[in-house]
Structure formats: C-alpha cells, structure tokens
Amino acid sequence: MSGTAKREVGGQKSNPLGVSSELSVGRTTEPGAGSTAQARYIMIGGFLGAGKTTSVARLAQRLTDQGLRVGVITNDQGSELVDTAFLRSRGFATEEIPGGCFCCRFNSLVEAANKLSAATRPDVFIAEPVGSCTDLVATVSYPLRRIYGENFSVAPLSVLVDPARAQRVFGLESGARFSEKVLYIYRKQLEEADVIVINKCELIEPTRRRMLSEALAGEFPRAVIFEVSARRGDGLEAWFNHIVAAQPSGRRAMEVDYDLYAEGEALLGWLNATLRLEAGHAFGANALLRRLAWGIQKRLERAGAQVAHLKMTFSPDESLGEIAVTNLVRNDYVPEVSQSIEEPVQRGQLIINLRAEAPPDALREAVENATAGLAGDCDGLQAKVQHLEHFRPGKPQPTHRITSWT
C-alpha cells in the first residue's frame, strides 16, 4: 500500500489473498510453502477512548459466529481492568496483562497466548494494547514474526481514532486537546499504522468526516483508511475482511524518541479502582453509574484535568455475568451507558479505570469524593474500596525492538 491511501466506507471488500476470510485464519499458506497451522494474531491499537474494546468485541463475535475459536488479550499499566470484565461478560476467553505495555511485557504476551492455547486452542488472538502505547510494530509485531513466526500469522496493525479528538489534533475543529508531548504519542500511533480506522462515524457528519479522512490520508499516505461505527456495526465488514486476510506492510519501523515518548506518558495520570457497593434496598445500576461518571467529570474539570478515558463496570451479585458499562471519553462529552442492567440491584462490584492528563492525586481525589457523594443519591449505599492504585506510567523499556521484518 506504499504511496497510496484508500478510504473504505461500508460494503464488501475483496479479500487481498484471494481466499475466504474463514480459511485465511488459523491455517495460512506462506508463499513457496505448504499449508501450516498458525494462529492469526490481530492487534487493534489506538489512543485512549477511541473505541478499541467495542471493536475487539465485534470482531471476536464475528469470528466466533464463523465457527472459529477466539482468544482475547487485554493490556494495561495497572490491574483490575474494565475491558477484561466487559469481554469476559460477553463470553470471550480473555487473558489480562497488567503492569506495562505489550512492548515491555512481551514475554507475558506470549505466556498469555500459551494459556489461552492450552485452554481453548484459539484460531485467532485479538490483542488490545494500552491506549497510550506506540512503537508496536518494532516491539511486538516484528518480534512475533521473527521469533514465533511458526506459531503466528501477524495481521496488519490497525489504529483507531475518535473523530472528534482527531479533528482537534489536526486543526479541523477547535476545542480542548492534550499537550504536545501527549500528542507526540497520538501521532506516532498513526504513523506506524498499516490501517487507520475512523471510528464513531455516526457522531460526525459526512462533510467533516471526508475532511478528516483526507487529512489523515495526506499525513499518513502509507495507511489504508476505513470509516466505521463499532457501536452500530457500520463499515466493519470491509475492515475485518482486510485485517483477517491481508499481510502487514513489512516496511522499516519508524523512529521513536523514547525520552519524549516517556515524557508524554508521564503527563497522564492513571487510576484503577475496585469497590464493593451495597445498599439496604435495590437501586438502578445504570443511573448510579451515570451519576458517578458525572461527579468525577465535574471534579476533574474544576481541577483543570483533560480526560482521556473514564470506564466503569458494575457487576451485580444477583445476576451472574450481567454487567453495566459506562464510558466518558472527553471533558465535553456526556457520560453514556454502553451496556445496561434493567433490573434493580442491591450489591455488587464496581471497577473504575480513569486516565487523564492530570496528577494522579487529582484523579484519586475526584474518584473518592464522587464515590462518597453516592450515598446522598442512594440512601444507605456503602462503598468499600477493595483495590485502588493511581500513578504515572514509567518510561517504556521494550523487551525487543526489531526495526525491520526482513
């Protein structure tokens, strides 16, 4: 795809390998060789709040419906992930790698794949890296191909973008945005992408969407560009067909200033918390999550924090496997319940994952004060903290960095 950019909107895209997508996964044929059993490794990256987890769930469901076994690997700087709880609630075999990006936890990534293989022998692994991580081609894709090429057929790297945030980054729309050191990571994610996916297309009108697509194509001409809505399902077929069957570009990995990369990550505060909620009477979980997200949002605004992503799940004791999920992806965004629980609940587990450009203590204070305020909204509600960590990510230290596939 070197030197060209393509924009795909919905429809059916022809398979670039000339075989059905079902056959191209789990058993691939390399040029000049016989058929070999390889699991397909698909990595879906993108900045915080771009919609990676929703896209992962959509792809996993599509492949499962085709009769393929799917394993999902989530990743975070901390532990106790909303993404893991969400994907497991959908019935997907999921392993979690906490404590650092895939690049710095490469051996753990391989171990997670081995655990999934031992349990369910997946035909496809779908990996979701940390949203503040970049340089994935050199530190994950190329090492997998070089060291474990007999085991994995590596797909092109997809990087998702939230169109509202991207319009601000590329000067197409005014509005609050992150500092330049954080945006260094954002742009580097797009620079290394084989595939750029403009997600949430239902939220941007066609003229502005076309302007954004043209801006991305001009800035990153090597990437194939798709326009999708992971939430609604629009345009996913063409993108999924591409990453299931196509080969990655194989071009030389990009240059990365790791000091600047580390400074950008260090500007982001990180908070993961798990709480036990219990009330003397039943309450609505969806409304409670909205109120809590709104409370955290307002407190962070007053502290001058720029929200990257707030995600929360509530898992009630009364309903095994059913969870409510709430997301907030920008300061000027309305918290939304993306997965709901219709019946009133009385007790359960709340997981909070919050990332923002702010000191970690500001995140902790916002969460603690907003959580304490829930008692006033729900009489008799008690919230007991079971786990809370807040920190700034450390400097990335990749296990491997291979700049060329050949």
C-alpha positions as a printed NumPy array, in Angstrom:
array([[  0.   ,   0.   ,   0.   ],
       [  3.074,   2.247,  -0.07 ],
       [  2.433,   5.69 ,  -1.512],
       [ -1.362,   5.353,  -1.595],
       [ -4.252,   5.852,   0.725],
       [ -7.646,   4.261,   0.364],
       [-10.93 ,   5.158,   2.004],
       [-13.368,   2.315,   2.55 ],
       [-16.939,   3.105,   3.612],
       [-19.105,   0.063,   4.341],
       [-19.702,  -2.553,   1.668],
       [-17.765,  -5.722,   0.932],
       [-14.044,  -5.505,   0.305],
       [-12.391,  -8.161,  -1.827],
       [-10.019, -10.448,   0.015],
       [ -6.454,  -9.463,  -0.91 ],
       [ -5.18 , -13.032,  -0.655],
       [ -7.902, -14.441,  -2.87 ],
       [ -9.231, -16.832,  -0.218],
       [-12.203, -16.709,   2.096],
       [-11.587, -14.921,   5.392],
       [-12.591, -18.056,   7.275],
       [ -9.885, -20.106,   5.576],
       [ -7.23 , -17.442,   5.974],
       [ -7.43 , -17.625,   9.758],
       [ -5.947, -20.419,  11.81 ],
       [ -4.326, -22.095,   8.801],
       [ -2.337, -19.885,   6.488],
       [ -0.242, -20.594,   3.455],
       [  3.043, -18.757,   3.073],
       [  4.484, -18.179,  -0.417],
       [  6.518, -21.154,  -1.526],
       [  5.462, -23.319,   1.386],
       [  2.773, -25.81 ,   2.22 ],
       [ -0.171, -25.147,   4.49 ],
       [  0.945, -24.589,   8.083],
       [ -1.094, -24.35 ,  11.253],
       [ -0.725, -20.806,  12.547],
       [ -2.959, -18.759,  14.776],
       [ -3.806, -15.333,  13.389],
       [ -2.559, -12.502,  15.644],
       [ -4.605,  -9.306,  15.262],
       [ -3.62 ,  -6.187,  17.194],
       [ -6.098,  -3.299,  17.44 ],
       [ -4.489,  -0.16 ,  18.836],
       [ -5.399,   3.493,  19.153],
       [ -5.438,   6.272,  21.699],
       [ -7.456,   6.145,  24.897],
       [-11.182,   6.403,  24.236],
       [-11.059,   5.511,  20.529],
       [-13.396,   2.523,  20.896],
       [-10.911,  -0.354,  20.82 ],
       [-12.746,  -2.653,  23.22 ],
       [-16.072,  -2.328,  21.403],
       [-14.275,  -3.111,  18.13 ],
       [-12.49 ,  -6.094,  19.663],
       [-15.804,  -7.473,  20.904],
       [-17.387,  -7.004,  17.467],
       [-14.511,  -8.79 ,  15.698],
       [-14.437, -11.591,  18.261],
       [-18.163, -12.159,  17.831],
       [-17.922, -12.157,  14.04 ],
       [-15.148, -14.76 ,  14.043],
       [-16.924, -16.851,  16.672],
       [-20.05 , -16.847,  14.526],
       [-17.905, -18.244,  11.696],
       [-17.014, -21.21 ,  13.897],
       [-13.527, -20.023,  14.841],
       [-12.059, -20.162,  18.337],
       [-11.048, -16.702,  19.561],
       [ -8.756, -15.674,  22.401],
       [ -8.55 , -12.058,  23.57 ],
       [ -5.596, -10.441,  25.347],
       [ -6.095,  -7.153,  27.218],
       [ -3.329,  -4.91 ,  28.495],
       [ -2.895,  -2.081,  30.975],
       [ -0.355,  -0.185,  33.04 ],
       [ -2.282,  -1.221,  36.155],
       [ -4.542,  -4.098,  37.152],
       [ -8.297,  -4.699,  37.565],
       [ -9.431,  -3.82 ,  34.034],
       [-12.89 ,  -2.798,  32.883],
       [-12.035,  -4.166,  29.426],
       [-11.361,  -7.641,  30.786],
       [-14.612,  -7.696,  32.757],
       [-16.561,  -6.46 ,  29.718],
       [-15.09 ,  -9.003,  27.29 ],
       [-15.486, -11.919,  29.697],
       [-19.102, -10.893,  30.264],
       [-19.577, -11.405,  26.507],
       [-18.286, -14.964,  26.85 ],
       [-14.846, -14.495,  25.248],
       [-11.806, -16.328,  26.607],
       [ -9.706, -13.402,  27.843],
       [ -6.271, -13.089,  29.419],
       [ -5.113,  -9.851,  31.033],
       [ -1.557,  -8.483,  31.038],
       [ -1.219,  -5.789,  33.733],
       [  1.784,  -3.747,  34.802],
       [  3.009,  -2.378,  31.465],
       [  2.529,  -2.216,  27.719],
       [  2.833,  -5.225,  25.401],
       [  6.218,  -3.867,  24.292],
       [  7.582,  -4.036,  27.838],
       [  5.72 ,  -7.234,  28.726],
       [  6.422,  -9.163,  25.532],
       [  7.173, -12.422,  27.337],
       [  3.912, -12.069,  29.257],
       [  2.113, -11.584,  25.946],
       [  3.483, -14.886,  24.697],
       [  2.625, -16.569,  28.023],
       [ -0.943, -15.25 ,  27.789],
       [ -1.249, -16.705,  24.307],
       [  0.062, -20.034,  25.619],
       [ -2.506, -20.042,  28.447],
       [ -5.307, -19.426,  26.003],
       [ -3.921, -22.1  ,  23.682],
       [ -3.835, -24.633,  26.481],
       [ -7.41 , -23.825,  27.472],
       [ -9.219, -23.279,  24.17 ],
       [ -6.653, -23.55 ,  21.309],
       [ -7.735, -20.304,  19.574],
       [ -7.576, -19.924,  15.809],
       [ -7.333, -16.158,  16.327],
       [ -5.778, -13.989,  19.015],
       [ -7.077, -10.426,  19.266],
       [ -4.806,  -8.179,  21.31 ],
       [ -5.763,  -4.746,  22.632],
       [ -2.686,  -2.726,  23.706],
       [ -2.612,   0.141,  26.181],
       [ -4.104,   3.304,  24.695],
       [ -1.001,   5.371,  25.473],
       [  1.357,   2.887,  23.811],
       [  3.143,   3.236,  20.468],
       [  6.042,   1.612,  18.54 ],
       [  4.073,  -1.641,  18.466],
       [  5.361,  -2.753,  15.077],
       [  9.002,  -2.797,  16.175],
       [  8.387,  -4.126,  19.682],
       [  5.513,  -6.59 ,  19.157],
       [  4.658,  -7.34 ,  15.513],
       [  8.202,  -7.826,  14.215],
       [  9.401,  -9.839,  17.251],
       [  6.366, -12.117,  16.915],
       [  7.096, -12.653,  13.236],
       [ 10.851, -13.106,  13.757],
       [ 10.829, -15.259,  16.897],
       [  7.449, -17.011,  16.749],
       [  6.691, -16.98 ,  13.048],
       [  5.857, -20.693,  13.035],
       [  3.102, -20.067,  15.578],
       [  1.567, -16.77 ,  14.461],
       [  0.412, -15.165,  11.254],
       [  0.572, -11.465,  12.131],
       [ -2.131,  -9.169,  10.755],
       [ -1.651,  -5.528,   9.725],
       [ -1.678,  -3.157,  12.691],
       [ -4.974,  -1.264,  12.998],
       [ -5.104,   2.059,  14.859],
       [ -8.496,   3.53 ,  15.749],
       [ -9.268,   7.225,  16.072],
       [-12.106,   9.077,  17.743],
       [-13.137,  11.609,  15.051],
       [-13.928,  14.431,  17.485],
       [-10.491,  14.181,  19.086],
       [ -8.742,  13.721,  15.736],
       [-10.392,  16.825,  14.273],
       [ -8.933,  18.881,  17.115],
       [ -5.494,  17.289,  16.829],
       [ -5.279,  18.082,  13.103],
       [ -6.716,  21.576,  13.356],
       [-10.056,  20.861,  11.698],
       [-12.078,  21.898,  14.738],
       [-11.47 ,  23.991,  17.826],
       [-11.667,  22.586,  21.331],
       [ -9.608,  21.376,  24.254],
       [ -6.823,  18.93 ,  23.493],
       [ -3.812,  17.342,  25.139],
       [ -0.356,  18.891,  25.455],
       [  2.135,  18.411,  22.633],
       [  4.125,  15.699,  24.411],
       [  0.999,  13.578,  24.788],
       [  0.078,  14.311,  21.177],
       [  3.524,  13.048,  20.142],
       [  2.305,   9.58 ,  21.18 ],
       [ -1.019,  10.109,  19.401],
       [  0.667,  10.99 ,  16.104],
       [  3.228,   8.207,  16.394],
       [  0.424,   5.668,  16.792],
       [ -0.974,   6.807,  13.453],
       [  2.439,   6.976,  11.772],
       [  3.104,   3.275,  12.32 ],
       [ -0.418,   2.118,  11.42 ],
       [ -0.95 ,  -0.184,   8.456],
       [ -4.667,   0.562,   8.824],
       [ -6.255,   3.741,  10.231],
       [ -9.855,   3.264,  11.346],
       [-12.01 ,   6.35 ,  11.8  ],
       [-14.446,   5.039,  14.393],
       [-17.704,   6.501,  15.759],
       [-18.667,   7.77 ,  12.307],
       [-22.262,   8.153,  13.427],
       [-21.096,  11.119,  15.523],
       [-19.633,  13.181,  12.661],
       [-21.488,  14.498,   9.638],
       [-20.289,  13.346,   6.172],
       [-18.538,  16.553,   5.075],
       [-16.422,  16.755,   8.223],
       [-15.751,  13.022,   8.035],
       [-14.458,  13.425,   4.485],
       [-12.223,  16.318,   5.558],
       [-10.779,  14.221,   8.379],
       [-10.2  ,  11.242,   6.095],
       [ -8.392,  13.458,   3.595],
       [ -6.263,  14.997,   6.349],
       [ -5.258,  11.57 ,   7.643],
       [ -4.53 ,  10.308,   4.126],
       [ -2.327,  13.323,   3.457],
       [ -0.457,  12.99 ,   6.732],
       [ -0.104,   9.176,   6.663],
       [ -0.165,   8.123,   2.99 ],
       [  1.01 ,   4.54 ,   3.615],
       [ -2.071,   3.576,   5.605],
       [ -5.331,   2.12 ,   4.34 ],
       [ -8.228,   4.106,   5.839],
       [-11.61 ,   2.721,   6.852],
       [-14.634,   4.545,   8.246],
       [-16.721,   2.562,  10.711],
       [-19.067,   2.658,  13.644],
       [-18.139,  -0.156,  16.008],
       [-21.154,   0.663,  18.149],
       [-23.676,   0.376,  15.304],
       [-21.754,  -2.085,  13.109],
       [-21.436,   0.198,  10.073],
       [-18.456,  -0.446,   7.782],
       [-16.98 ,  -3.247,   9.889],
       [-17.158,  -5.978,   7.252],
       [-14.627,  -4.334,   4.922],
       [-12.182,  -3.58 ,   7.732],
       [-12.493,  -7.035,   9.301],
       [-12.005,  -8.793,   5.966],
       [ -8.849,  -6.792,   5.425],
       [ -7.174,  -7.493,   8.769],
       [ -8.199, -11.144,   8.762],
       [ -6.523, -11.853,   5.43 ],
       [ -4.02 ,  -9.119,   4.461],
       [ -0.301,  -9.117,   5.158],
       [  1.351,  -6.278,   7.122],
       [  3.42 ,  -3.816,   5.083],
       [  6.83 ,  -5.073,   6.179],
       [  8.324,  -1.589,   5.901],
       [ 11.065,  -0.419,   8.195],
       [  9.807,   0.551,  11.65 ],
       [  9.501,   4.248,  12.411],
       [ 11.968,   6.216,  14.523],
       [ 10.831,   6.95 ,  18.072],
       [ 12.279,   9.384,  20.604],
       [ 11.823,   7.285,  23.736],
       [ 12.634,  10.173,  26.067],
       [  9.842,  12.276,  24.528],
       [  7.568,   9.218,  24.481],
       [  8.228,   8.696,  28.207],
       [  7.609,  12.365,  28.988],
       [  4.273,  12.206,  27.171],
       [  3.164,   9.104,  29.064],
       [  4.309,  10.626,  32.354],
       [  1.903,  13.532,  31.865],
       [ -1.001,  11.081,  32.038],
       [ -2.425,  10.162,  35.407],
       [ -3.673,   6.588,  35.771],
       [ -6.201,   5.253,  38.279],
       [ -7.664,   1.763,  38.637],
       [-10.028,   1.033,  41.495],
       [-12.331,  -1.768,  42.587],
       [-15.099,  -1.091,  45.1  ],
       [-17.753,  -3.16 ,  46.806],
       [-21.16 ,  -1.437,  46.708],
       [-24.051,  -2.469,  48.909],
       [-27.338,  -0.806,  49.854],
       [-30.196,  -1.628,  52.175],
       [-32.614,  -1.566,  49.239],
       [-32.488,  -2.091,  45.481],
       [-31.174,   0.68 ,  43.203],
       [-30.733,   1.287,  39.488],
       [-27.172,   0.462,  38.448],
       [-27.314,   2.421,  35.179],
       [-28.417,   5.661,  36.829],
       [-25.859,   5.229,  39.593],
       [-23.02 ,   4.841,  37.08 ],
       [-24.147,   7.938,  35.179],
       [-24.234,   9.992,  38.388],
       [-20.817,   8.74 ,  39.425],
       [-19.291,   9.465,  35.997],
       [-20.841,  12.937,  36.007],
       [-19.494,  13.586,  39.518],
       [-15.972,  12.531,  38.543],
       [-16.172,  14.572,  35.326],
       [-17.165,  17.793,  37.111],
       [-14.457,  17.413,  39.735],
       [-11.785,  16.803,  37.1  ],
       [-12.945,  19.849,  35.141],
       [-12.543,  22.006,  38.249],
       [ -9.041,  20.567,  38.716],
       [ -8.087,  21.506,  35.133],
       [ -7.652,  17.864,  34.073],
       [ -8.047,  16.761,  30.47 ],
       [ -9.961,  13.452,  30.454],
       [ -8.625,  10.744,  28.147],
       [-10.995,   7.947,  29.168],
       [-13.154,   7.004,  32.118],
       [-14.599,   3.481,  32.036],
       [-16.652,   1.776,  34.721],
       [-18.407,  -1.542,  35.117],
       [-20.837,  -2.685,  37.767],
       [-21.254,  -6.449,  38.24 ],
       [-24.242,  -7.259,  40.487],
       [-24.216, -10.281,  42.759],
       [-27.798, -11.036,  41.766],
       [-27.082, -11.681,  38.07 ],
       [-24.154, -13.874,  37.065],
       [-22.367, -12.499,  34.005],
       [-24.551,  -9.407,  33.531],
       [-22.79 ,  -6.048,  33.88 ],
       [-23.458,  -2.359,  33.326],
       [-20.792,  -0.342,  31.481],
       [-20.318,   3.445,  31.389],
       [-17.847,   5.491,  29.284],
       [-16.627,   9.08 ,  29.237],
       [-14.045,   9.95 ,  26.556],
       [-13.624,  13.751,  26.786],
       [-14.27 ,  16.65 ,  29.148],
       [-17.058,  17.954,  26.91 ],
       [-18.663,  14.549,  26.373],
       [-21.779,  13.224,  28.08 ],
       [-21.216,  10.01 ,  30.095],
       [-23.025,   7.155,  28.389],
       [-24.144,   3.71 ,  29.498],
       [-22.988,   1.405,  26.706],
       [-24.267,  -1.763,  28.381],
       [-27.125,  -1.7  ,  30.848],
       [-28.774,  -3.74 ,  33.582],
       [-32.529,  -3.377,  33.519],
       [-33.444,  -4.931,  36.875],
       [-32.731,  -3.106,  40.158],
       [-29.76 ,  -4.41 ,  42.139],
       [-28.693,  -4.275,  45.763],
       [-24.996,  -5.136,  45.846],
       [-22.053,  -5.876,  43.574],
       [-18.597,  -4.917,  42.353],
       [-17.667,  -1.594,  40.764],
       [-14.492,  -1.289,  38.658],
       [-13.216,   2.175,  37.731],
       [-10.476,   2.82 ,  35.141],
       [ -9.627,   6.529,  34.741],
       [ -6.93 ,   8.112,  32.556],
       [ -6.445,  11.871,  32.275],
       [ -3.729,  14.46 ,  31.744],
       [ -3.507,  15.409,  35.404],
       [ -1.582,  14.482,  38.557],
       [ -2.601,  11.036,  39.857],
       [ -3.62 ,  12.557,  43.196],
       [ -6.19 ,  14.72 ,  41.38 ],
       [ -7.718,  11.556,  39.903],
       [ -7.824,   9.849,  43.296],
       [ -9.429,  12.875,  44.937],
       [-12.072,  13.16 ,  42.194],
       [-12.962,   9.474,  42.424],
       [-13.043,   9.332,  46.214],
       [-15.18 ,  12.476,  46.548],
       [-17.585,  11.444,  43.799],
       [-17.938,   7.97 ,  45.284],
       [-18.592,   9.41 ,  48.737],
       [-21.308,  11.558,  47.183],
       [-23.201,   8.493,  46.   ],
       [-24.553,   7.939,  49.498],
       [-26.616,  11.091,  49.111],
       [-28.057,   9.862,  45.813],
       [-28.808,   6.373,  47.074],
       [-29.835,   6.337,  50.728],
       [-27.888,   3.808,  52.755],
       [-25.387,   2.944,  49.992],
       [-22.   ,   1.838,  51.297],
       [-18.858,   1.791,  49.151],
       [-15.864,  -0.201,  50.366],
       [-12.589,   0.166,  48.46 ],
       [-11.039,  -3.22 ,  47.71 ],
       [ -8.285,  -2.023,  45.401],
       [ -7.007,   1.413,  44.358],
       [ -3.847,   2.374,  42.509],
       [ -3.002,   5.755,  40.998],
       [  0.267,   6.598,  39.294],
       [  2.05 ,   7.929,  36.225],
       [  3.368,   5.355,  33.721],
       [  7.102,   4.764,  33.813],
       [  9.474,   5.047,  30.871],
       [  8.85 ,   2.279,  28.302],
       [ 11.594,  -0.354,  28.268],
       [ 10.866,  -2.722,  25.342],
       [ 11.841,  -6.378,  25.673],
       [ 12.722,  -6.457,  21.965],
       [ 12.939,  -3.795,  19.294],
       [ 13.342,  -5.09 ,  15.747],
       [ 13.284,  -2.307,  13.162],
       [ 12.957,  -4.48 ,  10.049],
       [ 10.982,  -7.629,   9.372],
       [ 13.472,  -8.983,   6.817]])
